[in-house]
Amino acid sequence: MKRRNFINSSMVGLAGALTVPALAVGQSPKPENGKFLYGFDTGSNILDQAKKNIPKVRQREAVIQLFGKNGTPLSNTDVQVQQRSHQFLFGDNNWAMSAMVRNGMSNSDRLTYYRKRFAEVLNALNATVYWTERPRNDAAKTQDFQGEVQWDDFDESVNWALTQGLVAKGHPMFWPVPKAIPEWLARYPYETQLKFVEVRIRNLAARYQGRVKMWDAVNEMLWEPHPKNLSLRTWPYVEQMDNMVDYIYKIITWAREEDPQALYALNDYGLSMTNIENLKAQNGDIVTAKTQRSRYIELVKRLGDAGAPPNLMGLQCHTGWLSPGEQMAFYDEMATSGIPLSVTEFWANVNELKKLPREKIESEEWRALGNVDKFKDMNEDEMNEIRDQYVLDYMTCAFAHPSVDSFYFWGFMNMALSWKNDHDSSHEVLPVFEKVKKLIHSEWNTSLMLKTDEQGRIKFKGFCGNYTLKIEPPNQGAAIGHAFAIDKQELVNTFSIRTIL
C-alpha cells in the first residue's frame, strides 16, 4: 500500500499578531492519574466536560488599573474590553493561494476574496516551503534544480501573512522522503548530501528569523528512513531510533543556532488511527498507531536527552472521525512526553463518515451528531451537517486540552468556500465557514463592558490574546483606546495604564 493511499483510506472508525511566547521544554502540563479531564469514562459526556474545561485552560485573570494624566485613579469610569485576536493559533495551509500567485493570479479578485475570507477566521498561515515536491509539482518549492534557489513563493506567502497580523509557520524544513529531496542530490556521497541539507536548514532559519515564528523542522520521520538509507526505502520504513536521533538532532541544532527564538516542531501522521492492520515494515516489524505513538514519545525524549528537544509535537489528523473520548485519550498519551502538542493538517471528509461502522455512529458519544436512525439514508447536505458538527467538536476538544497549543487545518478553505468557476471571484460561503468563525470569534471571545472601582481598577477573566481597552470619557468625547495582551503563561496579568484624561 502506498503512503498517500494509506492516509486517505485507513481510518474508518493578532490589529497585529500576539507574539508567540517562547515555550520552554517540559512546559506542557502532565496528566494526573493518567487523565487531564478528571472523571472520564465510557459512559460520561466527554464533549460537555471539554466545553467546561475551556475557561480553565484558555482564560486568565486580568487586573487593569487606570490613571488619569495627573496620576489619580480613574474611578467609576465606563470601560469597554474587546478581544482582537487569540494567542492560541488557528491556521490553514497556503496551498491554494500560493498556486494562484504562481499561476499569474496575484492581482485577481479571486485571490483577494480568498485571502479576505481566510483572515476573517484564522490567525495563522501554514506556508509550504518544500525543497521539491514530486510528483505534485504544483507545490511551492525552493530548489528543484541545482543552483537555482527560489525564495519568491515562500516570501510572498510569509509577507502576506505578516501584513495581515497572522503568525507564519514554515512547512517543512526537511522531509525524508524521496519525492521531497531533489534528484540532483543523489549524485553526491552522503557526507556531501548532508552539507546541502545543512545549508538549506541554516538558510531558511536565518533568512526568515523573526518573521517565521514556527517551523515543521522534520516532517513524517516515523515512516521514513534516515537520509543515508534513502536508497533502501520501502514504505513503511521503521528506522532505528539511534539513526533518527542522529539526523534530527543535527537539523534542530542547525536551525536553532540561526534562529533560537523560533519554535521547531516534528510532524507526523498515522498516530490516532484505530484500524491499521497487517502493515509490515522493511525490518519485519508490524506497524500500528500504538507502536508509532510509542516511538514518537521515545524520539522526543531521546532528542531532549541529546540536547535538541523539539518545541512542539505535531499530530497530523488527515483521517479523522475520532470520538471525543478517543481524541482526549490520544492527547493524554502524547502529552506524557512533556512537549506541547500541535494539531496539524486536520481535515474531515464526508466519504470517511460514510465508511464508519454503524455501531460507532450509534454509540452514546456520537448521538449528538445527527439522527442515527436514518444515517444510512442521509443525503449530501445532511452528511455535511454532521461533518460540520464533527469539525466543531474536534476543535472544542483540542482547545480544551491543556497540552494543545495550536490547531491547523489542511484545507479548511476548501470546505468553507464554493467557487462558481476556476477563475473569477464569485463564490458562496458554506455553512462550516460561519460555524467555525462563530466558534472562534464569538463563543471563544471576550467582550465586556465594565466600570472601574474607587481605585480605578477592573478585574475579569479573558481568553488569552490581544485586546483593545476603550475608555468612555465623561464629557462625551471620543473614546480613548489602549492595547494590551493576556498571556497564557501568567496566571494573573496585571497592567497599569495612564490615559490622557
The 8 nearest C-alpha neighbors of each residue, nearest first, counted from 0:
[[1, 5, 2, 4, 234, 3, 278, 235],
 [2, 0, 4, 3, 5, 234, 235, 6],
 [1, 3, 5, 4, 6, 0, 234, 235],
 [4, 2, 6, 5, 1, 7, 0, 8],
 [3, 5, 7, 1, 6, 2, 8, 0],
 [4, 6, 2, 9, 3, 8, 7, 1],
 [7, 5, 3, 4, 8, 9, 2, 318],
 [8, 6, 4, 5, 3, 9, 318, 317],
 [9, 7, 5, 6, 10, 4, 11, 351],
 [8, 10, 5, 6, 7, 11, 275, 274],
 [11, 9, 318, 272, 8, 12, 274, 273],
 [10, 12, 355, 354, 351, 9, 352, 320],
 [11, 355, 10, 273, 356, 320, 359, 321],
 [16, 15, 84, 164, 17, 165, 14, 122],
 [15, 13, 164, 83, 16, 84, 163, 465],
 [16, 14, 13, 164, 17, 163, 165, 465],
 [13, 15, 17, 164, 165, 18, 166, 84],
 [18, 16, 13, 465, 86, 19, 464, 15],
 [17, 19, 20, 16, 86, 13, 166, 212],
 [18, 20, 17, 21, 86, 212, 166, 16],
 [21, 19, 22, 18, 488, 486, 17, 86],
 [20, 22, 23, 19, 260, 262, 261, 310],
 [23, 21, 20, 24, 310, 26, 262, 339],
 [22, 24, 26, 25, 21, 310, 27, 338],
 [23, 25, 26, 338, 310, 22, 308, 337],
 [24, 26, 337, 27, 338, 23, 28, 339],
 [27, 25, 24, 23, 28, 22, 337, 338],
 [26, 28, 339, 337, 402, 25, 338, 29],
 [29, 27, 26, 402, 30, 401, 337, 25],
 [28, 30, 335, 31, 27, 337, 334, 35],
 [31, 29, 35, 34, 33, 32, 28, 331],
 [30, 32, 33, 34, 35, 29, 37, 36],
 [33, 31, 34, 30, 35, 37, 29, 36],
 [32, 34, 31, 30, 35, 331, 332, 29],
 [35, 33, 30, 32, 31, 36, 37, 331],
 [36, 34, 30, 37, 31, 331, 33, 400],
 [37, 35, 34, 39, 38, 48, 49, 52],
 [36, 38, 39, 35, 34, 31, 32, 48],
 [37, 39, 40, 36, 43, 34, 45, 48],
 [40, 38, 37, 43, 45, 36, 41, 34],
 [39, 41, 42, 43, 38, 45, 324, 44],
 [40, 42, 43, 39, 324, 44, 45, 364],
 [41, 43, 40, 44, 363, 39, 364, 45],
 [44, 42, 40, 41, 45, 39, 38, 364],
 [45, 43, 46, 47, 48, 364, 42, 39],
 [44, 46, 48, 47, 43, 49, 324, 323],
 [45, 47, 49, 48, 44, 323, 50, 396],
 [48, 46, 50, 49, 45, 44, 51, 52],
 [49, 47, 45, 51, 46, 50, 52, 44],
 [48, 50, 52, 46, 399, 47, 51, 396],
 [51, 49, 47, 52, 48, 53, 46, 399],
 [52, 50, 48, 49, 53, 47, 54, 55],
 [51, 53, 49, 50, 55, 399, 54, 48],
 [52, 54, 399, 56, 55, 50, 51, 57],
 [55, 53, 58, 57, 56, 52, 51, 462],
 [56, 54, 53, 52, 57, 58, 59, 51],
 [55, 57, 53, 54, 401, 58, 52, 399],
 [58, 56, 54, 462, 53, 55, 463, 59],
 [59, 57, 462, 461, 54, 463, 55, 460],
 [60, 58, 460, 461, 490, 491, 61, 462],
 [59, 61, 460, 491, 459, 492, 490, 461],
 [62, 60, 492, 459, 491, 458, 493, 460],
 [61, 63, 458, 493, 457, 492, 494, 64],
 [64, 62, 494, 457, 456, 495, 493, 65],
 [63, 65, 456, 495, 455, 496, 494, 457],
 [66, 64, 496, 455, 73, 72, 497, 495],
 [67, 65, 72, 497, 73, 71, 70, 498],
 [66, 68, 500, 498, 70, 69, 71, 497],
 [67, 69, 499, 70, 498, 500, 497, 66],
 [68, 70, 67, 71, 66, 500, 499, 497],
 [71, 69, 67, 66, 68, 72, 497, 498],
 [70, 72, 66, 67, 69, 73, 68, 65],
 [73, 71, 66, 455, 454, 74, 65, 67],
 [74, 72, 455, 66, 65, 67, 76, 71],
 [73, 75, 455, 453, 452, 451, 76, 72],
 [76, 74, 451, 452, 450, 453, 77, 73],
 [75, 77, 450, 451, 74, 73, 78, 471],
 [78, 76, 450, 471, 449, 470, 451, 75],
 [77, 79, 470, 449, 469, 450, 448, 471],
 [78, 80, 448, 469, 468, 447, 449, 81],
 [81, 79, 468, 447, 446, 467, 448, 78],
 [82, 80, 446, 467, 466, 445, 83, 79],
 [81, 83, 466, 445, 465, 84, 446, 444],
 [82, 84, 466, 465, 81, 13, 467, 14],
 [85, 83, 13, 465, 464, 82, 86, 16],
 [86, 84, 464, 87, 463, 465, 13, 88],
 [85, 87, 464, 463, 17, 88, 84, 19],
 [88, 86, 85, 405, 404, 89, 463, 464],
 [87, 89, 405, 123, 406, 86, 122, 90],
 [90, 88, 406, 121, 122, 407, 123, 405],
 [91, 89, 123, 407, 124, 121, 122, 408],
 [90, 92, 408, 407, 124, 409, 125, 411],
 [93, 91, 125, 94, 409, 124, 126, 410],
 [92, 94, 126, 96, 97, 95, 125, 124],
 [93, 95, 97, 92, 96, 98, 138, 127],
 [96, 94, 98, 97, 93, 99, 92, 413],
 [97, 95, 99, 98, 93, 94, 100, 110],
 [96, 98, 100, 94, 99, 95, 93, 101],
 [99, 97, 101, 95, 96, 100, 102, 94],
 [98, 100, 96, 104, 102, 97, 101, 95],
 [101, 99, 105, 97, 104, 102, 98, 103],
 [102, 100, 98, 99, 103, 97, 104, 152],
 [103, 101, 99, 100, 104, 98, 105, 97],
 [102, 104, 100, 101, 105, 99, 106, 107],
 [105, 103, 107, 99, 100, 106, 102, 110],
 [106, 104, 100, 107, 103, 99, 110, 101],
 [107, 105, 104, 108, 110, 111, 103, 100],
 [108, 106, 104, 109, 110, 105, 111, 423],
 [107, 109, 111, 424, 110, 112, 106, 423],
 [108, 110, 424, 107, 112, 423, 111, 113],
 [111, 109, 113, 112, 108, 107, 114, 96],
 [112, 110, 108, 114, 109, 113, 115, 107],
 [113, 111, 115, 109, 114, 110, 108, 116],
 [114, 112, 110, 116, 111, 115, 109, 117],
 [113, 115, 117, 116, 111, 112, 110, 118],
 [114, 116, 112, 118, 117, 113, 111, 119],
 [115, 117, 119, 113, 114, 118, 112, 120],
 [118, 116, 114, 115, 119, 120, 121, 113],
 [117, 119, 115, 121, 120, 116, 114, 122],
 [120, 118, 116, 117, 115, 121, 436, 122],
 [119, 121, 436, 118, 117, 116, 122, 439],
 [122, 120, 89, 118, 90, 123, 117, 119],
 [121, 123, 165, 89, 90, 88, 166, 13],
 [124, 122, 90, 166, 165, 89, 121, 167],
 [125, 123, 167, 90, 91, 126, 92, 168],
 [124, 126, 92, 168, 91, 169, 93, 167],
 [127, 125, 169, 93, 124, 168, 92, 170],
 [128, 126, 170, 129, 169, 139, 125, 93],
 [127, 129, 170, 140, 139, 153, 171, 169],
 [130, 128, 140, 131, 127, 132, 171, 139],
 [131, 129, 141, 140, 142, 179, 180, 128],
 [130, 132, 140, 179, 129, 143, 181, 180],
 [133, 131, 179, 178, 136, 135, 129, 134],
 [134, 132, 178, 135, 136, 131, 179, 177],
 [133, 135, 136, 132, 178, 137, 179, 131],
 [136, 134, 133, 137, 132, 138, 178, 131],
 [135, 137, 138, 133, 134, 132, 139, 131],
 [136, 138, 135, 139, 98, 132, 134, 94],
 [139, 137, 136, 140, 135, 132, 94, 98],
 [140, 138, 128, 152, 127, 129, 137, 141],
 [141, 139, 129, 131, 130, 128, 142, 138],
 [140, 142, 149, 130, 148, 150, 129, 143],
 [143, 141, 148, 144, 130, 147, 140, 149],
 [142, 144, 131, 181, 141, 145, 140, 130],
 [145, 143, 142, 147, 146, 183, 181, 148],
 [146, 144, 147, 142, 183, 143, 148, 181],
 [145, 147, 148, 144, 142, 143, 149, 141],
 [148, 146, 145, 144, 142, 149, 143, 141],
 [147, 149, 142, 141, 146, 150, 145, 144],
 [150, 148, 141, 151, 142, 147, 140, 152],
 [149, 151, 153, 152, 154, 141, 148, 140],
 [150, 152, 154, 153, 149, 155, 141, 156],
 [153, 151, 155, 154, 150, 139, 156, 97],
 [152, 154, 156, 155, 151, 150, 128, 157],
 [155, 153, 151, 157, 152, 156, 150, 158],
 [154, 156, 158, 152, 153, 157, 151, 159],
 [155, 157, 153, 159, 158, 154, 160, 126],
 [158, 156, 160, 154, 159, 155, 167, 153],
 [157, 159, 161, 155, 160, 156, 154, 162],
 [158, 160, 162, 156, 157, 161, 155, 163],
 [161, 159, 165, 157, 163, 158, 162, 167],
 [160, 162, 164, 158, 163, 159, 165, 157],
 [163, 161, 159, 160, 164, 158, 165, 15],
 [164, 162, 160, 161, 165, 159, 118, 15],
 [163, 165, 15, 16, 13, 161, 162, 160],
 [166, 164, 122, 123, 160, 163, 161, 16],
 [165, 167, 123, 124, 122, 16, 168, 160],
 [168, 166, 211, 124, 123, 157, 212, 160],
 [167, 169, 213, 125, 214, 211, 126, 124],
 [168, 170, 214, 126, 171, 127, 125, 215],
 [171, 169, 127, 215, 128, 126, 214, 172],
 [170, 172, 215, 173, 169, 216, 128, 129],
 [171, 173, 216, 217, 200, 215, 170, 174],
 [174, 172, 217, 171, 216, 218, 175, 130],
 [173, 175, 218, 176, 217, 179, 171, 219],
 [176, 174, 223, 226, 173, 220, 177, 224],
 [175, 177, 179, 178, 174, 223, 180, 229],
 [178, 176, 180, 179, 175, 229, 181, 182],
 [177, 179, 133, 132, 176, 180, 134, 131],
 [180, 178, 132, 131, 177, 176, 174, 130],
 [179, 181, 177, 178, 131, 130, 182, 176],
 [182, 180, 183, 143, 184, 131, 179, 130],
 [183, 181, 184, 185, 180, 143, 186, 177],
 [182, 184, 185, 181, 186, 145, 144, 187],
 [183, 185, 182, 186, 181, 187, 192, 180],
 [186, 184, 187, 183, 182, 188, 192, 181],
 [187, 185, 184, 183, 188, 182, 192, 189],
 [188, 186, 185, 191, 184, 192, 189, 190],
 [189, 187, 191, 190, 192, 186, 185, 184],
 [188, 190, 192, 191, 227, 193, 187, 226],
 [191, 189, 193, 192, 188, 194, 187, 227],
 [192, 190, 194, 193, 189, 188, 187, 195],
 [193, 191, 189, 195, 194, 190, 187, 184],
 [192, 194, 196, 190, 191, 195, 189, 197],
 [195, 193, 197, 191, 196, 192, 198, 190],
 [194, 196, 198, 192, 193, 197, 199, 191],
 [197, 195, 193, 199, 194, 198, 200, 192],
 [196, 198, 194, 200, 195, 199, 201, 193],
 [197, 199, 195, 201, 196, 200, 202, 194],
 [198, 200, 196, 202, 197, 201, 203, 195],
 [201, 199, 197, 203, 202, 198, 254, 172],
 [200, 202, 198, 204, 203, 199, 254, 205],
 [201, 203, 205, 199, 200, 204, 206, 198],
 [204, 202, 200, 206, 201, 205, 207, 199],
 [203, 205, 201, 254, 202, 207, 257, 258],
 [206, 204, 257, 208, 202, 207, 203, 201],
 [205, 207, 203, 202, 204, 208, 201, 210],
 [208, 206, 210, 211, 205, 204, 203, 209],
 [207, 209, 205, 210, 258, 204, 206, 211],
 [208, 210, 211, 207, 212, 261, 260, 258],
 [211, 209, 207, 208, 212, 167, 157, 161],
 [210, 212, 167, 207, 168, 213, 209, 208],
 [211, 213, 261, 210, 167, 168, 262, 209],
 [214, 212, 262, 168, 261, 211, 263, 169],
 [215, 213, 169, 263, 216, 168, 264, 170],
 [214, 216, 264, 171, 170, 217, 265, 263],
 [215, 217, 172, 214, 264, 263, 265, 171],
 [218, 216, 173, 265, 215, 174, 172, 171],
 [217, 219, 174, 266, 220, 265, 267, 171],
 [220, 218, 267, 221, 266, 222, 268, 174],
 [219, 221, 223, 222, 218, 175, 217, 267],
 [222, 220, 219, 223, 237, 291, 267, 295],
 [221, 223, 236, 235, 220, 237, 219, 234],
 [222, 224, 236, 220, 221, 175, 176, 235],
 [225, 223, 238, 228, 229, 236, 226, 232],
 [224, 226, 228, 227, 243, 242, 229, 238],
 [227, 225, 229, 228, 224, 175, 246, 189],
 [226, 228, 225, 229, 189, 224, 230, 193],
 [229, 227, 226, 225, 231, 230, 224, 232],
 [228, 230, 226, 232, 231, 227, 224, 225],
 [229, 231, 232, 228, 227, 226, 177, 233],
 [232, 230, 229, 228, 233, 224, 227, 236],
 [233, 231, 229, 230, 224, 236, 234, 228],
 [232, 234, 236, 235, 281, 231, 280, 223],
 [235, 233, 236, 232, 2, 280, 1, 222],
 [234, 236, 280, 222, 233, 237, 223, 281],
 [235, 237, 223, 234, 222, 280, 281, 233],
 [238, 236, 280, 222, 235, 239, 223, 221],
 [239, 237, 224, 236, 240, 243, 225, 242],
 [238, 240, 242, 241, 243, 237, 225, 224],
 [239, 241, 243, 242, 244, 238, 298, 294],
 [242, 240, 244, 239, 243, 245, 238, 301],
 [241, 243, 245, 239, 240, 244, 225, 246],
 [244, 242, 240, 245, 241, 246, 247, 225],
 [243, 245, 241, 247, 242, 248, 246, 302],
 [246, 244, 242, 243, 248, 247, 241, 249],
 [245, 247, 249, 248, 243, 244, 250, 242],
 [248, 246, 250, 249, 244, 245, 243, 251],
 [249, 247, 246, 251, 245, 250, 244, 307],
 [248, 250, 252, 246, 247, 251, 253, 245],
 [251, 249, 247, 253, 252, 248, 254, 246],
 [250, 252, 254, 248, 253, 249, 255, 247],
 [251, 253, 249, 255, 250, 254, 248, 256],
 [254, 252, 250, 256, 251, 255, 201, 249],
 [255, 253, 251, 257, 256, 252, 204, 201],
 [254, 256, 259, 258, 252, 257, 253, 251],
 [257, 255, 253, 254, 258, 259, 252, 201],
 [256, 258, 205, 255, 254, 204, 201, 259],
 [259, 257, 255, 260, 208, 204, 256, 261],
 [258, 260, 255, 261, 256, 257, 254, 262],
 [261, 259, 258, 262, 21, 209, 212, 255],
 [260, 262, 212, 213, 259, 258, 263, 211],
 [261, 263, 213, 310, 212, 214, 264, 260],
 [264, 262, 214, 310, 309, 216, 213, 215],
 [265, 263, 311, 215, 309, 216, 310, 312],
 [264, 266, 217, 312, 313, 215, 216, 218],
 [267, 265, 313, 218, 219, 314, 215, 264],
 [266, 268, 219, 315, 314, 218, 313, 265],
 [269, 267, 315, 270, 314, 219, 316, 266],
 [268, 270, 272, 288, 271, 267, 6, 315],
 [271, 269, 288, 268, 292, 272, 291, 289],
 [272, 270, 269, 288, 273, 329, 316, 326],
 [273, 271, 269, 10, 270, 288, 274, 275],
 [272, 274, 275, 12, 271, 10, 288, 11],
 [273, 275, 276, 272, 10, 9, 12, 11],
 [276, 274, 287, 273, 9, 272, 288, 278],
 [275, 277, 278, 274, 287, 286, 285, 279],
 [278, 276, 279, 285, 275, 286, 287, 274],
 [279, 277, 286, 276, 285, 280, 275, 287],
 [278, 280, 285, 284, 283, 286, 277, 281],
 [281, 279, 235, 284, 283, 236, 282, 237],
 [280, 282, 283, 236, 233, 279, 235, 237],
 [283, 281, 280, 284, 237, 236, 279, 238],
 [282, 284, 280, 281, 279, 285, 237, 286],
 [285, 283, 280, 282, 279, 286, 281, 237],
 [284, 286, 279, 278, 280, 283, 287, 277],
 [287, 285, 278, 279, 284, 290, 280, 288],
 [288, 286, 290, 289, 275, 291, 285, 276],
 [287, 289, 270, 291, 290, 269, 272, 292],
 [288, 290, 292, 287, 291, 293, 270, 271],
 [291, 289, 293, 287, 292, 288, 294, 286],
 [292, 290, 294, 288, 293, 289, 295, 270],
 [293, 291, 295, 289, 294, 290, 270, 288],
 [294, 292, 290, 296, 291, 295, 297, 289],
 [293, 295, 291, 297, 292, 296, 298, 290],
 [296, 294, 298, 292, 297, 293, 291, 299],
 [295, 297, 293, 298, 336, 299, 294, 292],
 [298, 296, 294, 300, 295, 299, 301, 293],
 [297, 299, 295, 301, 296, 300, 294, 302],
 [300, 298, 302, 301, 296, 297, 303, 308],
 [301, 299, 303, 297, 302, 298, 304, 296],
 [300, 302, 304, 298, 303, 299, 297, 305],
 [303, 301, 308, 305, 299, 307, 304, 300],
 [304, 302, 308, 300, 306, 305, 301, 307],
 [303, 305, 301, 302, 306, 300, 307, 308],
 [304, 306, 302, 303, 307, 301, 248, 308],
 [307, 305, 303, 304, 308, 302, 248, 252],
 [308, 306, 302, 303, 248, 305, 252, 251],
 [309, 307, 303, 302, 306, 299, 310, 24],
 [310, 308, 264, 263, 311, 307, 265, 299],
 [311, 309, 263, 262, 264, 24, 308, 338],
 [310, 312, 264, 339, 340, 309, 338, 313],
 [311, 313, 340, 265, 264, 341, 339, 266],
 [314, 312, 266, 341, 265, 343, 342, 340],
 [315, 313, 342, 343, 267, 266, 341, 312],
 [316, 314, 343, 268, 344, 267, 317, 342],
 [315, 317, 345, 318, 344, 319, 314, 343],
 [318, 316, 345, 346, 315, 344, 319, 6],
 [319, 317, 316, 10, 6, 7, 347, 346],
 [318, 320, 347, 321, 316, 317, 346, 10],
 [321, 319, 322, 12, 318, 347, 352, 11],
 [320, 322, 319, 325, 326, 323, 12, 324],
 [321, 323, 325, 324, 326, 320, 364, 365],
 [324, 322, 326, 325, 46, 327, 45, 321],
 [323, 325, 327, 322, 326, 328, 45, 41],
 [326, 324, 322, 328, 323, 327, 321, 329],
 [325, 327, 323, 329, 324, 328, 321, 322],
 [328, 326, 330, 329, 324, 325, 331, 323],
 [327, 329, 331, 325, 330, 326, 324, 332],
 [328, 330, 326, 332, 327, 331, 325, 333],
 [331, 329, 327, 333, 332, 328, 334, 326],
 [332, 330, 328, 334, 329, 333, 327, 34],
 [331, 333, 329, 330, 334, 335, 328, 33],
 [332, 334, 330, 335, 331, 336, 329, 296],
 [335, 333, 336, 331, 332, 337, 330, 402],
 [334, 336, 337, 333, 332, 29, 331, 30],
 [335, 337, 334, 338, 296, 333, 300, 299],
 [336, 338, 25, 27, 335, 334, 29, 339],
 [337, 339, 336, 27, 25, 311, 24, 340],
 [340, 338, 27, 311, 402, 403, 312, 404],
 [341, 339, 403, 312, 311, 402, 404, 313],
 [340, 342, 313, 405, 403, 404, 343, 312],
 [341, 343, 406, 314, 313, 407, 405, 315],
 [344, 342, 315, 407, 314, 345, 313, 341],
 [343, 345, 409, 408, 315, 407, 316, 317],
 [346, 344, 408, 316, 317, 409, 343, 407],
 [345, 347, 317, 409, 408, 348, 344, 316],
 [348, 346, 319, 349, 386, 318, 390, 345],
 [347, 349, 350, 351, 346, 352, 386, 319],
 [348, 350, 352, 351, 386, 382, 353, 347],
 [349, 351, 353, 348, 352, 354, 347, 382],
 [352, 350, 354, 353, 349, 348, 11, 355],
 [353, 351, 349, 354, 350, 355, 348, 320],
 [352, 354, 350, 351, 355, 349, 375, 356],
 [355, 353, 351, 352, 11, 356, 350, 12],
 [354, 356, 11, 12, 352, 353, 357, 351],
 [357, 355, 358, 359, 354, 12, 360, 11],
 [356, 358, 360, 359, 361, 355, 374, 371],
 [357, 359, 361, 356, 360, 362, 355, 12],
 [360, 358, 362, 357, 361, 356, 355, 12],
 [359, 361, 357, 365, 358, 362, 371, 356],
 [362, 360, 358, 359, 357, 371, 366, 365],
 [361, 363, 359, 360, 365, 364, 358, 366],
 [362, 364, 365, 366, 361, 42, 367, 44],
 [365, 363, 362, 366, 322, 44, 367, 323],
 [366, 364, 367, 360, 363, 362, 368, 361],
 [365, 367, 368, 363, 364, 369, 361, 362],
 [368, 366, 365, 369, 364, 370, 363, 388],
 [369, 367, 366, 385, 365, 388, 389, 370],
 [370, 368, 367, 371, 366, 385, 374, 365],
 [369, 371, 372, 373, 374, 366, 368, 367],
 [370, 372, 374, 373, 369, 361, 360, 366],
 [373, 371, 370, 374, 375, 361, 369, 376],
 [372, 374, 376, 371, 375, 370, 377, 369],
 [375, 373, 371, 377, 376, 372, 370, 369],
 [374, 376, 373, 377, 353, 372, 371, 357],
 [377, 375, 373, 374, 378, 372, 381, 382],
 [378, 376, 374, 381, 375, 382, 373, 379],
 [377, 379, 381, 380, 382, 376, 383, 375],
 [380, 378, 382, 381, 383, 377, 349, 384],
 [381, 379, 383, 382, 378, 384, 377, 385],
 [382, 380, 384, 383, 378, 379, 377, 385],
 [381, 383, 379, 385, 384, 380, 386, 377],
 [382, 384, 386, 380, 381, 385, 387, 379],
 [385, 383, 387, 381, 386, 382, 388, 380],
 [384, 386, 388, 382, 383, 387, 368, 389],
 [385, 387, 383, 389, 384, 388, 382, 349],
 [388, 386, 384, 390, 389, 385, 431, 383],
 [389, 387, 391, 385, 390, 386, 392, 384],
 [388, 390, 392, 386, 387, 391, 393, 385],
 [391, 389, 393, 387, 388, 392, 394, 386],
 [392, 390, 388, 394, 389, 393, 395, 387],
 [393, 391, 395, 389, 394, 390, 388, 396],
 [394, 392, 390, 396, 395, 391, 389, 397],
 [393, 395, 397, 391, 392, 396, 398, 390],
 [396, 394, 392, 398, 393, 397, 399, 391],
 [397, 395, 399, 393, 398, 394, 49, 392],
 [396, 398, 394, 400, 399, 395, 403, 393],
 [399, 397, 395, 396, 400, 394, 53, 403],
 [400, 398, 53, 396, 49, 397, 52, 395],
 [399, 401, 397, 402, 398, 403, 396, 56],
 [402, 400, 56, 403, 399, 28, 27, 398],
 [401, 403, 339, 27, 400, 340, 28, 404],
 [404, 402, 340, 341, 401, 400, 405, 339],
 [403, 405, 341, 340, 87, 402, 339, 88],
 [406, 404, 88, 341, 87, 403, 342, 89],
 [405, 407, 342, 89, 341, 343, 88, 90],
 [408, 406, 90, 343, 91, 344, 89, 342],
 [407, 409, 345, 91, 344, 411, 410, 90],
 [408, 410, 344, 345, 91, 92, 346, 411],
 [409, 411, 413, 412, 408, 91, 92, 346],
 [412, 410, 414, 413, 408, 415, 409, 91],
 [411, 413, 415, 414, 410, 416, 117, 91],
 [412, 414, 410, 411, 415, 416, 417, 95],
 [415, 413, 411, 412, 416, 410, 431, 429],
 [414, 416, 432, 412, 429, 413, 431, 411],
 [417, 415, 428, 429, 427, 412, 413, 414],
 [416, 418, 427, 426, 428, 419, 429, 415],
 [419, 417, 426, 420, 425, 427, 416, 421],
 [418, 420, 425, 426, 417, 421, 423, 424],
 [421, 419, 418, 422, 423, 425, 424, 426],
 [420, 422, 423, 418, 419, 424, 109, 425],
 [421, 423, 420, 109, 424, 107, 419, 104],
 [424, 422, 109, 425, 420, 421, 108, 419],
 [423, 425, 109, 108, 426, 112, 422, 418],
 [426, 424, 419, 423, 418, 427, 109, 420],
 [425, 427, 418, 417, 419, 424, 416, 428],
 [426, 428, 417, 416, 429, 418, 425, 419],
 [427, 429, 416, 415, 432, 417, 426, 430],
 [428, 430, 415, 416, 431, 432, 427, 417],
 [431, 429, 432, 433, 434, 428, 415, 387],
 [430, 432, 434, 433, 387, 429, 415, 435],
 [433, 431, 415, 430, 435, 434, 429, 436],
 [432, 434, 436, 430, 431, 435, 437, 429],
 [435, 433, 431, 437, 436, 432, 430, 438],
 [434, 436, 438, 437, 432, 433, 431, 439],
 [435, 437, 433, 120, 439, 434, 438, 440],
 [438, 436, 441, 434, 440, 435, 439, 433],
 [437, 439, 442, 435, 436, 441, 440, 443],
 [440, 438, 443, 436, 437, 441, 442, 435],
 [439, 441, 437, 444, 436, 438, 443, 442],
 [442, 440, 437, 444, 443, 438, 439, 436],
 [441, 443, 438, 444, 439, 440, 437, 445],
 [444, 442, 439, 441, 440, 438, 445, 462],
 [443, 445, 441, 440, 442, 82, 462, 446],
 [444, 446, 82, 461, 462, 81, 447, 443],
 [447, 445, 81, 80, 82, 444, 448, 79],
 [448, 446, 80, 79, 449, 445, 81, 78],
 [447, 449, 79, 78, 80, 450, 77, 446],
 [450, 448, 78, 77, 447, 79, 451, 457],
 [451, 449, 77, 76, 75, 78, 452, 457],
 [450, 452, 75, 455, 456, 457, 76, 74],
 [451, 453, 455, 74, 456, 454, 75, 450],
 [452, 454, 74, 455, 75, 451, 456, 72],
 [455, 453, 452, 456, 72, 74, 73, 64],
 [454, 456, 74, 73, 72, 451, 452, 65],
 [457, 455, 64, 451, 452, 63, 454, 65],
 [456, 458, 451, 63, 62, 64, 452, 450],
 [457, 459, 62, 61, 63, 456, 460, 60],
 [458, 460, 61, 60, 461, 457, 62, 59],
 [461, 459, 60, 59, 61, 58, 462, 458],
 [460, 462, 58, 445, 59, 463, 459, 60],
 [461, 463, 58, 57, 445, 464, 444, 59],
 [464, 462, 485, 486, 86, 58, 487, 85],
 [463, 465, 85, 86, 485, 84, 484, 462],
 [466, 464, 484, 84, 83, 82, 17, 483],
 [467, 465, 82, 83, 483, 81, 484, 482],
 [466, 468, 482, 81, 481, 80, 82, 483],
 [469, 467, 80, 481, 480, 79, 482, 81],
 [470, 468, 480, 79, 479, 78, 478, 481],
 [471, 469, 78, 479, 478, 472, 77, 480],
 [470, 472, 478, 77, 78, 473, 469, 479],
 [473, 471, 474, 475, 476, 470, 478, 477],
 [472, 474, 475, 471, 476, 76, 77, 470],
 [473, 475, 472, 476, 471, 477, 500, 478],
 [476, 474, 473, 472, 477, 471, 478, 470],
 [475, 477, 474, 472, 478, 473, 471, 479],
 [476, 478, 479, 475, 472, 471, 470, 474],
 [479, 477, 471, 470, 469, 472, 476, 480],
 [478, 480, 470, 469, 477, 471, 481, 472],
 [481, 479, 469, 468, 467, 478, 470, 482],
 [480, 482, 468, 467, 469, 483, 479, 496],
 [483, 481, 467, 466, 468, 480, 484, 465],
 [482, 484, 466, 465, 467, 481, 485, 468],
 [485, 483, 465, 464, 466, 486, 482, 463],
 [486, 484, 463, 464, 492, 465, 487, 483],
 [485, 487, 488, 463, 489, 484, 464, 492],
 [488, 486, 489, 463, 59, 485, 490, 57],
 [487, 489, 486, 490, 20, 59, 485, 491],
 [490, 488, 491, 487, 486, 492, 59, 485],
 [489, 491, 59, 60, 488, 492, 487, 486],
 [492, 490, 60, 489, 61, 493, 59, 62],
 [491, 493, 61, 489, 60, 485, 62, 490],
 [494, 492, 62, 61, 63, 491, 495, 64],
 [495, 493, 63, 62, 64, 496, 492, 61],
 [494, 496, 64, 63, 65, 497, 493, 66],
 [497, 495, 65, 66, 64, 494, 498, 63],
 [498, 496, 66, 67, 65, 68, 495, 499],
 [497, 499, 67, 500, 68, 66, 496, 65],
 [498, 500, 68, 67, 497, 479, 69, 66],
 [499, 67, 498, 68, 472, 66, 69, 497]]
